Amino acid sequence: MFAALNTLDGKVIGDCLPLHRHQEFIHFLKRIDQETPKEFELHLIVDHYATHKHPGIERWSRRNPRFHLHLTPTSSSSTHEHRAHVSSFAKCALPIRP
C-alpha cells in the first residue's frame, strides 16, 4: 500500500498494489504529481523500505525537483506509530484489489 496525506485539507491519495517495487512507487509518485497543484513543492516522509532508496527513485526525484523525499530514522519510535496508523488505514479506508 502507498498512501499520501495532504496535511492542509486531509485528502488522501492511496493505492493498494500487489507489488511494492520501485516501479509501483514511481507510478504512485506520478499519481501524486497529477493530483496536486503544480505550484506546490511536495515533502514526502517515507520509511527506509528498500523501494524508497532504489536508484530509480533517486533518478526520478532528481528529474522532479518539486518532490522532496525524507527518510525516517530506522530506530524512530514515530516509525512504529506511523506503521500502526497505516495498518488501521489500510484495513478501513482502502479497498483491497485482487
N, C-alpha and C positions, 0 to 999 in steps of 0.2 A: 504494500500500500504506500502511496505517496500522497501527502496532503500539505496544502499551504493555507495559512490563515492570514487574512488581511486584518491587521490589528486596528485599522481605522473604522471599518464597518462590520467586522465579524464574518464576512463572506469566506467560505471555504471552497477551495478548488481541490478536488481529490480524485484519485484513480486507484482502483484495486486491480492489479495486474498479476497474471500468473507467474511472471518472472520479474526479477528486480535487478537486472543488469544495467550497465551504464547506458545502453541504448534506450531502455524504457525510461530511465531518469531524464535523458535528453528529450525524449518525447514529452514528458511531463513538464520540463522547463519551457519547452516551446508552447505548450498549452498555457502556462502561466503568462508567458510573453504575449500571447494573443488576447488573453482575458483581462489584462491590466493596462491602464493608460500608459502610453509610451513616454510621457514626460516624467514618470516616477522612476527613481532608482529603487531596486529591489534587493533587500537584505534577507537571505535565507539562512536559517540556522539549521544545520544538518549534523547528524552524528558521524562517528568515524567508520561507518559502514564502508567497505571497500569500494562499492559503487560510486560513492561521493568523491573518492580520491583518485579515480581512474584517469589516466592521461587524456582520454577522450573528453571527459568532463572539464578538465583543465583547459584543453584547447577550445571547447565550446565557450567557456567562461571568458577567455581572452577575446573571442570574437563577439561577445555580447556583454559589453562593459557596464550595462546598467544592472547586471546581476552581480551580487556580492555574496559568495558562499562563505559562511562562518562555521567552522567545525567546533563542536562542543568538546571540552576536555574529556578524555576517556574515563577518568575516575570521578567525573562530576556527579554529584547527587541529583542535580537537575536532569541529568540524562535518564535516571531511573524514574523520576517524576514524569518526564516527557513521555517515556515509553508507556507508563500507566495511562496517561491521557490518550495517547494514540490508540492503545489497545481498546479502551472503552469507546472511543470514537469509531473505530473500525467495526465494532460489534453493533453499534446503534445507528450510525449515520450513513454508511455507505453500503449499497447492495453488493453482494458477493457475485462476481462474474464467474461463470463456469469455465 
